[in-house]
Amino acid sequence: MSRRCELTGKGVLVGNKVSHSNIKTKRRFLPNLVNVTMQSETLKQDVRLRVSANALKSVDHNGGLDAFLVKARDENLSSRVLLLKKKIKKKLAEAS
């Protein structure tokens, strides 16, 4: 399983750990990923995702998973979430 957020695309960054004596060694900055189950109101089903804590705050701020996905850019989303986004858009188009 890759260390990448399924909603924002946030992944591992690489940098230097700098000691007190200014010795630089490579290190990895891992994203804060959490396994969560989110509710899709449009599809009326639960969705299990591996997202960053930052993405959870963004989903809450945008008014839920469905609203977040409708506004999200496709290049940031994983393939599983892209299929979910298409289903949600199709369902919303049928409703209106």
C-alpha positions, 0 to 999 in steps of 0.5 A: 500500500502506497503512502499517498492520500487518496483524496489530496494526493499528498505523499512522502517528501524527502529532506535532510536531518541536520544534527547539532554538528551540522551533519546532514543525512537523508530522511523521509517526511511521511504524511499523517495517513488515517484509515477512515470510513466516510458516508456518501449521502448521495449514494447512501453507502459507506466508503473506506479510504486512506486519507491524510488528517489534512484531507479530513479537515478539508472534507469537513470544511467543504460540507461532506465527502460528496461536496468535496469530490465534486469540487476536487481536481481529478489529477489529485484523486486516486483511481478508486476515488475517481470512480466514486466521483463519477458515480456521485456526479451521475446520481446528482445529474439524475436527481436534477 
